[in-house]
Amino acid sequence: METKHTKGEWKHDSYSVWTESKTEFIEGNIICEAPEHAIKSMQNWKANAKLIASAPDLLHAAIFYIENFEKDDPQGMTGEAIYHNLKDAIKKATE
């Protein structure tokens, strides 16, 4: 399954989510930025930024599960492998 989002590992800091994609590198490849004047939003920014930055991993894990679930003969694919793939993606988003 082809995805259309910005390629590369998404990273985050106190103010933005960005990527340094090797295939699409452009100076300042910003995915999103924290609102400058929204104090209430800033209280949740760190958790929100983590979740946004992990979105490609969560999507990949979901696609991985669906593609292997739909196969008639999922060579070497076990429920345990799918479980760990999903668990790792969720951990990145929440810890």
Secondary structure, DSSP 4 states (H G I P E B T S, - for coil): ----SPPS-EEE-SSEEEE--SSS--TT-EEEE--SS-HHHHHHHHHHHHHHHTHHHHHHHHHHHHHHHH-SS-TT--HHHHHHHHHHHHHHHH-
